[in-house]
Amino acid sequence: MTQFLVYAGAFILVIVSVITIHEFGHFAVGKLSGIKVEEFSIGFGPKLYSHTIGETLYAVRAIPAGGFVRMAGMLGLAGESDAGERNFYRASRPRRFATVAAGIVANFVFGGIIFAIVDMQPTPYAFDAHAAAGVAGLKAGDTMLAIDGHVIRQDNIAEVTTDLHAATTASGGTPMTVVYRASNGSIHTTTLTPRLTISNIVANQSTVAGGKLPAGGLAVTAINGAPVGTGDPATLLGAGSPVTISGYLENEDGSPSTYFTNVTVSGIKDGYPTNNAIRAAWIMGVVPGFDGESAPAAVASGFSAIPGFIWGEFTGIYGLIVHPPQGGINGPQGFTGPVGIAQETAIATNNGFLGPNGLVWWIGFISLNLGFVNMLPIPFLDGGKLLFILIESVRRRRLNPKVEAAITAVGLAVILLFAVYVTIGDVSRL
């Protein structure tokens, strides 16, 4: 019960923080633009707390699933409160555009700041005691310096991870010579033999293995009844031709949990753990660490991640549309709704508060997602409102407010139906 409350609190923190930042963007720029802001509210439903400062009511409401900023004359319809020249739709088009876009920008800036904060944190290596690294004698506090003569860069967590992956991939499962610095500063050398591991994140829905593989990290001990050889993981696992594998599901420390025998698999691709996908790789059982970036470097790396994130989201959506084998919206690589976010929040919570892929990092990631979703030119979302303003700029006059309101209502209905559909997909992947 206590753990559930921790996860629930973390989920609320994630949602409330990114929504507060989003709405604050609208609020701040609206105020600066001279628009009358009547209410700044976090949550929906009955008020739990409210206080008026100046002309604005600040409120916390009972349902922590969103928020809103209510401005005078927001829709431009008869019957709305009238603040005269300070109505939203009496502001110039550039001021309205900036006010609407500010929520998106706030989410991206917040995400960049979060990533910078995480990148500045020193993070010690962690080694699974019963995985390959632990068996080789590596312990918490040790730092991997080189593998097979190749130096492991220590500038940031991404470089450390890249170098470790490159080393294990190059090894092809053969023993590796690892130079490491112990926690007392002394330098040591050990031999480490990575394990062929299948990362099955699809939770018993694998079409590859007919649902017979347990979910998690699967150490492979035999292929077609023979000991595992060396080489490319996908090739060893058949590269499209069915093979039978035996092995065991690993506990978090790399020790055996559930054993499986002679399960037929095919088409498993190379790669490291990815949500809702099955991949195979040589694994050491290492959670990389580094000493933390300087503030300028962390800010640069934090914000430089934003363009790549946006591009990745667009290409991901395109791939779901044009490549049916990916399974579509509700497939293994499809969209994630509230249930999926709650699951990933629990995982991030278990990864710690400020560590790599921890709760703070997850808040930044969700903030980027909220900003991206609101970029989409869908009525009701900020992107749809920006589209209306651009159309107005081209036409030199606004759409009929009633028509615009009707289109927005349809957009809201479509979004709600889509959310329900995605949630069904989340539940089906449990």
Contacts in CASP RR format, 6 or more apart in sequence:
PFRMAT RR
TARGET T0000
AUTHOR 0000-0000-0000
METHOD contacts of the structure
MODEL  1
MTQFLVYAGAFILVIVSVITIHEFGHFAVGKLSGIKVEEFSIGFGPKLYS
HTIGETLYAVRAIPAGGFVRMAGMLGLAGESDAGERNFYRASRPRRFATV
AAGIVANFVFGGIIFAIVDMQPTPYAFDAHAAAGVAGLKAGDTMLAIDGH
VIRQDNIAEVTTDLHAATTASGGTPMTVVYRASNGSIHTTTLTPRLTISN
IVANQSTVAGGKLPAGGLAVTAINGAPVGTGDPATLLGAGSPVTISGYLE
NEDGSPSTYFTNVTVSGIKDGYPTNNAIRAAWIMGVVPGFDGESAPAAVA
SGFSAIPGFIWGEFTGIYGLIVHPPQGGINGPQGFTGPVGIAQETAIATN
NGFLGPNGLVWWIGFISLNLGFVNMLPIPFLDGGKLLFILIESVRRRRLN
PKVEAAITAVGLAVILLFAVYVTIGDVSRL
6 349 0 8 1.000
7 342 0 8 1.000
7 345 0 8 1.000
7 346 0 8 1.000
7 349 0 8 1.000
10 345 0 8 1.000
10 346 0 8 1.000
10 348 0 8 1.000
10 349 0 8 1.000
10 359 0 8 1.000
11 341 0 8 1.000
11 342 0 8 1.000
11 345 0 8 1.000
11 346 0 8 1.000
12 64 0 8 1.000
13 359 0 8 1.000
13 363 0 8 1.000
14 341 0 8 1.000
14 345 0 8 1.000
14 359 0 8 1.000
14 362 0 8 1.000
14 363 0 8 1.000
14 366 0 8 1.000
15 64 0 8 1.000
15 65 0 8 1.000
15 66 0 8 1.000
15 341 0 8 1.000
15 366 0 8 1.000
16 42 0 8 1.000
16 43 0 8 1.000
16 64 0 8 1.000
16 66 0 8 1.000
17 363 0 8 1.000
17 367 0 8 1.000
18 107 0 8 1.000
18 110 0 8 1.000
18 363 0 8 1.000
18 364 0 8 1.000
18 366 0 8 1.000
18 367 0 8 1.000
18 370 0 8 1.000
19 42 0 8 1.000
19 43 0 8 1.000
19 66 0 8 1.000
19 67 0 8 1.000
19 370 0 8 1.000
20 42 0 8 1.000
21 103 0 8 1.000
21 106 0 8 1.000
21 107 0 8 1.000
21 110 0 8 1.000
21 367 0 8 1.000
22 103 0 8 1.000
22 104 0 8 1.000
22 106 0 8 1.000
22 107 0 8 1.000
22 367 0 8 1.000
22 370 0 8 1.000
22 371 0 8 1.000
22 374 0 8 1.000
23 40 0 8 1.000
23 41 0 8 1.000
23 42 0 8 1.000
23 67 0 8 1.000
23 68 0 8 1.000
23 69 0 8 1.000
23 103 0 8 1.000
24 40 0 8 1.000
24 103 0 8 1.000
24 106 0 8 1.000
25 102 0 8 1.000
25 103 0 8 1.000
25 105 0 8 1.000
25 106 0 8 1.000
26 69 0 8 1.000
26 99 0 8 1.000
26 100 0 8 1.000
26 102 0 8 1.000
26 103 0 8 1.000
27 37 0 8 1.000
27 40 0 8 1.000
27 69 0 8 1.000
28 102 0 8 1.000
29 98 0 8 1.000
29 99 0 8 1.000
29 102 0 8 1.000
30 37 0 8 1.000
30 71 0 8 1.000
30 95 0 8 1.000
30 98 0 8 1.000
30 99 0 8 1.000
30 102 0 8 1.000
31 37 0 8 1.000
33 91 0 8 1.000
33 95 0 8 1.000
33 96 0 8 1.000
33 98 0 8 1.000
33 99 0 8 1.000
34 86 0 8 1.000
34 91 0 8 1.000
34 95 0 8 1.000
35 71 0 8 1.000
35 72 0 8 1.000
35 86 0 8 1.000
35 87 0 8 1.000
35 88 0 8 1.000
35 91 0 8 1.000
35 95 0 8 1.000
35 99 0 8 1.000
36 55 0 8 1.000
36 71 0 8 1.000
36 72 0 8 1.000
36 83 0 8 1.000
36 86 0 8 1.000
36 87 0 8 1.000
37 55 0 8 1.000
37 56 0 8 1.000
37 69 0 8 1.000
37 70 0 8 1.000
37 71 0 8 1.000
38 55 0 8 1.000
38 56 0 8 1.000
38 57 0 8 1.000
38 70 0 8 1.000
38 71 0 8 1.000
38 72 0 8 1.000
38 81 0 8 1.000
39 56 0 8 1.000
39 57 0 8 1.000
39 58 0 8 1.000
39 59 0 8 1.000
39 68 0 8 1.000
39 69 0 8 1.000
39 70 0 8 1.000
40 56 0 8 1.000
40 57 0 8 1.000
40 58 0 8 1.000
40 59 0 8 1.000
40 69 0 8 1.000
41 57 0 8 1.000
41 58 0 8 1.000
41 59 0 8 1.000
41 60 0 8 1.000
41 61 0 8 1.000
41 67 0 8 1.000
41 68 0 8 1.000
41 69 0 8 1.000
41 70 0 8 1.000
42 59 0 8 1.000
42 60 0 8 1.000
42 61 0 8 1.000
42 64 0 8 1.000
42 66 0 8 1.000
42 67 0 8 1.000
43 60 0 8 1.000
43 61 0 8 1.000
43 62 0 8 1.000
43 63 0 8 1.000
43 64 0 8 1.000
43 65 0 8 1.000
43 66 0 8 1.000
43 67 0 8 1.000
43 68 0 8 1.000
44 61 0 8 1.000
44 62 0 8 1.000
44 63 0 8 1.000
44 65 0 8 1.000
44 66 0 8 1.000
44 67 0 8 1.000
44 68 0 8 1.000
45 61 0 8 1.000
45 62 0 8 1.000
45 63 0 8 1.000
46 61 0 8 1.000
46 62 0 8 1.000
47 59 0 8 1.000
47 60 0 8 1.000
47 61 0 8 1.000
47 62 0 8 1.000
48 59 0 8 1.000
48 60 0 8 1.000
48 61 0 8 1.000
48 62 0 8 1.000
49 59 0 8 1.000
49 60 0 8 1.000
50 57 0 8 1.000
50 58 0 8 1.000
50 59 0 8 1.000
50 60 0 8 1.000
51 57 0 8 1.000
51 58 0 8 1.000
51 59 0 8 1.000
52 58 0 8 1.000
61 67 0 8 1.000
71 87 0 8 1.000
71 88 0 8 1.000
71 99 0 8 1.000
72 80 0 8 1.000
72 81 0 8 1.000
72 82 0 8 1.000
72 83 0 8 1.000
72 84 0 8 1.000
72 86 0 8 1.000
72 87 0 8 1.000
72 88 0 8 1.000
73 80 0 8 1.000
73 81 0 8 1.000
73 82 0 8 1.000
73 83 0 8 1.000
73 87 0 8 1.000
73 88 0 8 1.000
73 89 0 8 1.000
73 90 0 8 1.000
74 80 0 8 1.000
74 88 0 8 1.000
74 89 0 8 1.000
75 89 0 8 1.000
75 401 0 8 1.000
75 404 0 8 1.000
75 405 0 8 1.000
76 87 0 8 1.000
76 88 0 8 1.000
76 89 0 8 1.000
76 401 0 8 1.000
77 401 0 8 1.000
77 402 0 8 1.000
77 405 0 8 1.000
80 87 0 8 1.000
84 90 0 8 1.000
88 96 0 8 1.000
88 99 0 8 1.000
89 96 0 8 1.000
89 398 0 8 1.000
89 401 0 8 1.000
91 99 0 8 1.000
93 389 0 8 1.000
93 392 0 8 1.000
93 393 0 8 1.000
96 389 0 8 1.000
97 386 0 8 1.000
97 389 0 8 1.000
97 390 0 8 1.000
100 382 0 8 1.000
100 383 0 8 1.000
100 385 0 8 1.000
100 386 0 8 1.000
100 389 0 8 1.000
101 382 0 8 1.000
101 386 0 8 1.000
103 371 0 8 1.000
103 374 0 8 1.000
103 382 0 8 1.000
104 371 0 8 1.000
104 374 0 8 1.000
104 375 0 8 1.000
104 382 0 8 1.000
104 383 0 8 1.000
107 367 0 8 1.000
107 368 0 8 1.000
107 370 0 8 1.000
107 371 0 8 1.000
107 374 0 8 1.000
108 306 0 8 1.000
108 367 0 8 1.000
108 368 0 8 1.000
108 371 0 8 1.000
110 364 0 8 1.000
110 367 0 8 1.000
111 302 0 8 1.000
111 306 0 8 1.000
111 363 0 8 1.000
111 364 0 8 1.000
111 365 0 8 1.000
111 367 0 8 1.000
111 368 0 8 1.000
112 302 0 8 1.000
112 303 0 8 1.000
112 305 0 8 1.000
112 306 0 8 1.000
112 364 0 8 1.000
112 368 0 8 1.000
114 360 0 8 1.000
114 361 0 8 1.000
114 363 0 8 1.000
114 364 0 8 1.000
114 367 0 8 1.000
115 298 0 8 1.000
115 301 0 8 1.000
115 302 0 8 1.000
115 303 0 8 1.000
115 305 0 8 1.000
115 361 0 8 1.000
115 364 0 8 1.000
116 295 0 8 1.000
116 298 0 8 1.000
116 299 0 8 1.000
116 301 0 8 1.000
116 302 0 8 1.000
116 303 0 8 1.000
117 298 0 8 1.000
117 354 0 8 1.000
117 360 0 8 1.000
118 354 0 8 1.000
118 355 0 8 1.000
118 356 0 8 1.000
118 358 0 8 1.000
118 360 0 8 1.000
118 361 0 8 1.000
119 156 0 8 1.000
119 157 0 8 1.000
119 292 0 8 1.000
119 293 0 8 1.000
119 297 0 8 1.000
119 298 0 8 1.000
119 301 0 8 1.000
119 302 0 8 1.000
120 292 0 8 1.000
120 293 0 8 1.000
120 294 0 8 1.000
120 295 0 8 1.000
120 298 0 8 1.000
121 292 0 8 1.000
121 354 0 8 1.000
121 355 0 8 1.000
122 290 0 8 1.000
122 291 0 8 1.000
122 292 0 8 1.000
123 157 0 8 1.000
123 288 0 8 1.000
123 289 0 8 1.000
123 290 0 8 1.000
123 292 0 8 1.000
123 355 0 8 1.000
123 356 0 8 1.000
124 140 0 8 1.000
124 141 0 8 1.000
124 289 0 8 1.000
125 138 0 8 1.000
125 140 0 8 1.000
125 141 0 8 1.000
125 142 0 8 1.000
125 143 0 8 1.000
125 144 0 8 1.000
125 286 0 8 1.000
125 287 0 8 1.000
125 288 0 8 1.000
125 289 0 8 1.000
126 140 0 8 1.000
126 286 0 8 1.000
126 287 0 8 1.000
126 289 0 8 1.000
127 133 0 8 1.000
127 134 0 8 1.000
127 137 0 8 1.000
127 138 0 8 1.000
127 139 0 8 1.000
127 140 0 8 1.000
127 142 0 8 1.000
127 285 0 8 1.000
127 286 0 8 1.000
127 287 0 8 1.000
128 134 0 8 1.000
128 250 0 8 1.000
128 252 0 8 1.000
128 253 0 8 1.000
128 254 0 8 1.000
128 285 0 8 1.000
128 286 0 8 1.000
129 253 0 8 1.000
129 254 0 8 1.000
129 255 0 8 1.000
130 251 0 8 1.000
130 253 0 8 1.000
130 254 0 8 1.000
130 255 0 8 1.000
131 195 0 8 1.000
131 250 0 8 1.000
131 253 0 8 1.000
131 254 0 8 1.000
131 283 0 8 1.000
131 284 0 8 1.000
131 285 0 8 1.000
131 286 0 8 1.000
132 192 0 8 1.000
132 193 0 8 1.000
132 194 0 8 1.000
132 195 0 8 1.000
132 283 0 8 1.000
132 284 0 8 1.000
132 285 0 8 1.000
133 192 0 8 1.000
133 284 0 8 1.000
133 285 0 8 1.000
133 286 0 8 1.000
134 285 0 8 1.000
135 192 0 8 1.000
136 178 0 8 1.000
136 190 0 8 1.000
136 191 0 8 1.000
136 192 0 8 1.000
136 193 0 8 1.000
137 190 0 8 1.000
138 144 0 8 1.000
138 178 0 8 1.000
138 180 0 8 1.000
138 190 0 8 1.000
138 192 0 8 1.000
138 286 0 8 1.000
139 182 0 8 1.000
139 183 0 8 1.000
140 183 0 8 1.000
141 182 0 8 1.000
141 183 0 8 1.000
142 180 0 8 1.000
142 181 0 8 1.000
142 182 0 8 1.000
142 183 0 8 1.000
143 154 0 8 1.000
143 180 0 8 1.000
143 181 0 8 1.000
143 289 0 8 1.000
144 152 0 8 1.000
144 164 0 8 1.000
144 178 0 8 1.000
144 179 0 8 1.000
144 180 0 8 1.000
144 286 0 8 1.000
145 151 0 8 1.000
145 152 0 8 1.000
145 179 0 8 1.000
145 180 0 8 1.000
145 181 0 8 1.000
145 187 0 8 1.000
146 152 0 8 1.000
146 178 0 8 1.000
146 179 0 8 1.000
147 163 0 8 1.000
147 164 0 8 1.000
147 167 0 8 1.000
147 171 0 8 1.000
147 176 0 8 1.000
147 177 0 8 1.000
147 178 0 8 1.000
147 179 0 8 1.000
147 192 0 8 1.000
148 167 0 8 1.000
148 170 0 8 1.000
148 171 0 8 1.000
148 176 0 8 1.000
148 177 0 8 1.000
149 177 0 8 1.000
149 179 0 8 1.000
150 163 0 8 1.000
150 166 0 8 1.000
150 167 0 8 1.000
150 170 0 8 1.000
151 163 0 8 1.000
152 160 0 8 1.000
152 163 0 8 1.000
152 164 0 8 1.000
152 167 0 8 1.000
153 159 0 8 1.000
153 160 0 8 1.000
153 163 0 8 1.000
154 160 0 8 1.000
154 290 0 8 1.000
154 291 0 8 1.000
155 290 0 8 1.000
155 293 0 8 1.000
155 297 0 8 1.000
156 290 0 8 1.000
156 292 0 8 1.000
156 293 0 8 1.000
156 297 0 8 1.000
156 301 0 8 1.000
157 288 0 8 1.000
157 289 0 8 1.000
157 290 0 8 1.000
157 356 0 8 1.000
158 301 0 8 1.000
159 290 0 8 1.000
160 288 0 8 1.000
160 289 0 8 1.000
160 290 0 8 1.000
161 288 0 8 1.000
164 284 0 8 1.000
164 286 0 8 1.000
164 288 0 8 1.000
165 272 0 8 1.000
165 281 0 8 1.000
167 176 0 8 1.000
168 176 0 8 1.000
168 194 0 8 1.000
168 281 0 8 1.000
168 282 0 8 1.000
168 283 0 8 1.000
168 284 0 8 1.000
169 270 0 8 1.000
169 281 0 8 1.000
169 282 0 8 1.000
171 194 0 8 1.000
171 282 0 8 1.000
172 194 0 8 1.000
172 230 0 8 1.000
172 231 0 8 1.000
172 232 0 8 1.000
172 282 0 8 1.000
173 193 0 8 1.000
173 194 0 8 1.000
173 196 0 8 1.000
173 229 0 8 1.000
173 230 0 8 1.000
173 231 0 8 1.000
173 282 0 8 1.000
174 193 0 8 1.000
174 230 0 8 1.000
175 191 0 8 1.000
175 192 0 8 1.000
175 193 0 8 1.000
176 191 0 8 1.000
176 192 0 8 1.000
176 193 0 8 1.000
176 194 0 8 1.000
177 189 0 8 1.000
177 190 0 8 1.000
177 191 0 8 1.000
178 189 0 8 1.000
178 190 0 8 1.000
178 191 0 8 1.000
178 192 0 8 1.000
179 187 0 8 1.000
179 188 0 8 1.000
179 189 0 8 1.000
180 187 0 8 1.000
180 188 0 8 1.000
180 189 0 8 1.000
180 190 0 8 1.000
181 187 0 8 1.000
181 188 0 8 1.000
182 188 0 8 1.000
192 284 0 8 1.000
194 282 0 8 1.000
194 283 0 8 1.000
194 284 0 8 1.000
195 219 0 8 1.000
195 220 0 8 1.000
195 282 0 8 1.000
195 283 0 8 1.000
196 219 0 8 1.000
196 220 0 8 1.000
196 228 0 8 1.000
196 229 0 8 1.000
196 233 0 8 1.000
196 236 0 8 1.000
196 280 0 8 1.000
196 281 0 8 1.000
196 282 0 8 1.000
196 283 0 8 1.000
197 217 0 8 1.000
197 218 0 8 1.000
197 219 0 8 1.000
197 220 0 8 1.000
197 250 0 8 1.000
197 280 0 8 1.000
197 281 0 8 1.000
197 282 0 8 1.000
197 283 0 8 1.000
198 213 0 8 1.000
198 217 0 8 1.000
198 218 0 8 1.000
198 220 0 8 1.000
198 237 0 8 1.000
198 245 0 8 1.000
198 265 0 8 1.000
198 268 0 8 1.000
198 278 0 8 1.000
198 279 0 8 1.000
198 280 0 8 1.000
199 216 0 8 1.000
199 217 0 8 1.000
199 218 0 8 1.000
199 271 0 8 1.000
199 272 0 8 1.000
199 273 0 8 1.000
199 274 0 8 1.000
199 278 0 8 1.000
199 279 0 8 1.000
199 280 0 8 1.000
199 281 0 8 1.000
200 206 0 8 1.000
200 209 0 8 1.000
200 213 0 8 1.000
200 214 0 8 1.000
200 215 0 8 1.000
200 216 0 8 1.000
200 217 0 8 1.000
200 218 0 8 1.000
200 278 0 8 1.000
201 215 0 8 1.000
201 216 0 8 1.000
201 273 0 8 1.000
201 274 0 8 1.000
201 275 0 8 1.000
201 276 0 8 1.000
201 277 0 8 1.000
201 278 0 8 1.000
202 215 0 8 1.000
202 276 0 8 1.000
202 277 0 8 1.000
202 278 0 8 1.000
202 332 0 8 1.000
202 429 0 8 1.000
203 215 0 8 1.000
203 429 0 8 1.000
203 430 0 8 1.000
204 211 0 8 1.000
204 213 0 8 1.000
204 214 0 8 1.000
204 215 0 8 1.000
205 211 0 8 1.000
205 332 0 8 1.000
205 428 0 8 1.000
205 429 0 8 1.000
206 212 0 8 1.000
206 213 0 8 1.000
206 278 0 8 1.000
208 265 0 8 1.000
208 266 0 8 1.000
208 267 0 8 1.000
208 268 0 8 1.000
208 278 0 8 1.000
209 263 0 8 1.000
209 264 0 8 1.000
209 265 0 8 1.000
212 260 0 8 1.000
212 263 0 8 1.000
213 260 0 8 1.000
213 263 0 8 1.000
213 265 0 8 1.000
214 249 0 8 1.000
214 258 0 8 1.000
214 260 0 8 1.000
216 249 0 8 1.000
216 250 0 8 1.000
217 249 0 8 1.000
217 250 0 8 1.000
217 273 0 8 1.000
218 247 0 8 1.000
218 248 0 8 1.000
218 249 0 8 1.000
218 250 0 8 1.000
218 260 0 8 1.000
219 247 0 8 1.000
219 248 0 8 1.000
219 250 0 8 1.000
219 254 0 8 1.000
219 256 0 8 1.000
220 228 0 8 1.000
220 237 0 8 1.000
220 245 0 8 1.000
220 246 0 8 1.000
220 247 0 8 1.000
220 280 0 8 1.000
221 227 0 8 1.000
221 228 0 8 1.000
221 246 0 8 1.000
221 247 0 8 1.000
221 248 0 8 1.000
222 228 0 8 1.000
222 245 0 8 1.000
222 246 0 8 1.000
222 247 0 8 1.000
223 229 0 8 1.000
223 236 0 8 1.000
223 237 0 8 1.000
223 243 0 8 1.000
223 244 0 8 1.000
223 245 0 8 1.000
224 243 0 8 1.000
224 244 0 8 1.000
225 244 0 8 1.000
225 246 0 8 1.000
225 262 0 8 1.000
228 236 0 8 1.000
229 236 0 8 1.000
232 270 0 8 1.000
233 268 0 8 1.000
233 270 0 8 1.000
233 271 0 8 1.000
233 280 0 8 1.000
233 281 0 8 1.000
233 282 0 8 1.000
234 267 0 8 1.000
234 268 0 8 1.000
234 269 0 8 1.000
234 270 0 8 1.000
234 280 0 8 1.000
237 243 0 8 1.000
237 245 0 8 1.000
237 265 0 8 1.000
237 266 0 8 1.000
237 267 0 8 1.000
237 268 0 8 1.000
237 280 0 8 1.000
238 266 0 8 1.000
238 267 0 8 1.000
239 267 0 8 1.000
240 266 0 8 1.000
240 267 0 8 1.000
241 266 0 8 1.000
242 264 0 8 1.000
242 265 0 8 1.000
242 266 0 8 1.000
243 264 0 8 1.000
243 265 0 8 1.000
243 266 0 8 1.000
244 262 0 8 1.000
244 263 0 8 1.000
244 264 0 8 1.000
244 265 0 8 1.000
245 260 0 8 1.000
245 262 0 8 1.000
245 263 0 8 1.000
245 265 0 8 1.000
246 259 0 8 1.000
246 260 0 8 1.000
246 261 0 8 1.000
246 262 0 8 1.000
246 263 0 8 1.000
247 259 0 8 1.000
247 260 0 8 1.000
247 261 0 8 1.000
248 256 0 8 1.000
248 257 0 8 1.000
248 258 0 8 1.000
248 259 0 8 1.000
248 260 0 8 1.000
249 256 0 8 1.000
249 257 0 8 1.000
249 258 0 8 1.000
249 259 0 8 1.000
249 260 0 8 1.000
250 256 0 8 1.000
250 257 0 8 1.000
251 257 0 8 1.000
254 285 0 8 1.000
268 278 0 8 1.000
268 279 0 8 1.000
268 280 0 8 1.000
269 278 0 8 1.000
269 279 0 8 1.000
269 280 0 8 1.000
270 279 0 8 1.000
270 280 0 8 1.000
270 281 0 8 1.000
271 279 0 8 1.000
271 280 0 8 1.000
271 281 0 8 1.000
272 279 0 8 1.000
272 281 0 8 1.000
273 279 0 8 1.000
275 333 0 8 1.000
275 336 0 8 1.000
275 344 0 8 1.000
276 331 0 8 1.000
276 332 0 8 1.000
276 333 0 8 1.000
276 334 0 8 1.000
276 429 0 8 1.000
277 332 0 8 1.000
277 333 0 8 1.000
287 356 0 8 1.000
288 356 0 8 1.000
289 356 0 8 1.000
292 298 0 8 1.000
293 301 0 8 1.000
306 368 0 8 1.000
309 368 0 8 1.000
309 372 0 8 1.000
310 372 0 8 1.000
310 375 0 8 1.000
313 369 0 8 1.000
313 372 0 8 1.000
319 326 0 8 1.000
320 326 0 8 1.000
320 327 0 8 1.000
320 328 0 8 1.000
320 329 0 8 1.000
320 333 0 8 1.000
320 334 0 8 1.000
321 328 0 8 1.000
326 332 0 8 1.000
326 333 0 8 1.000
326 334 0 8 1.000
327 333 0 8 1.000
327 334 0 8 1.000
328 334 0 8 1.000
329 335 0 8 1.000
329 421 0 8 1.000
329 422 0 8 1.000
330 421 0 8 1.000
330 422 0 8 1.000
330 424 0 8 1.000
330 425 0 8 1.000
330 428 0 8 1.000
331 425 0 8 1.000
332 429 0 8 1.000
335 422 0 8 1.000
336 344 0 8 1.000
336 422 0 8 1.000
336 426 0 8 1.000
337 419 0 8 1.000
337 422 0 8 1.000
337 423 0 8 1.000
337 426 0 8 1.000
338 419 0 8 1.000
338 423 0 8 1.000
338 426 0 8 1.000
339 423 0 8 1.000
339 426 0 8 1.000
339 427 0 8 1.000
339 430 0 8 1.000
340 426 0 8 1.000
340 429 0 8 1.000
341 366 0 8 1.000
343 426 0 8 1.000
343 430 0 8 1.000
344 362 0 8 1.000
345 359 0 8 1.000
345 362 0 8 1.000
347 357 0 8 1.000
348 357 0 8 1.000
348 358 0 8 1.000
348 359 0 8 1.000
348 361 0 8 1.000
348 362 0 8 1.000
349 358 0 8 1.000
349 359 0 8 1.000
351 357 0 8 1.000
351 358 0 8 1.000
351 359 0 8 1.000
352 358 0 8 1.000
352 359 0 8 1.000
353 359 0 8 1.000
353 360 0 8 1.000
354 360 0 8 1.000
355 361 0 8 1.000
373 381 0 8 1.000
374 381 0 8 1.000
374 382 0 8 1.000
374 383 0 8 1.000
375 382 0 8 1.000
375 383 0 8 1.000
376 383 0 8 1.000
376 384 0 8 1.000
377 383 0 8 1.000
377 384 0 8 1.000
377 386 0 8 1.000
377 387 0 8 1.000
378 384 0 8 1.000
378 411 0 8 1.000
378 414 0 8 1.000
378 415 0 8 1.000
379 387 0 8 1.000
379 388 0 8 1.000
379 407 0 8 1.000
379 408 0 8 1.000
379 410 0 8 1.000
379 411 0 8 1.000
379 412 0 8 1.000
380 408 0 8 1.000
380 409 0 8 1.000
380 411 0 8 1.000
380 412 0 8 1.000
380 415 0 8 1.000
381 415 0 8 1.000
388 398 0 8 1.000
388 399 0 8 1.000
388 404 0 8 1.000
391 399 0 8 1.000
392 398 0 8 1.000
392 399 0 8 1.000
398 404 0 8 1.000
END
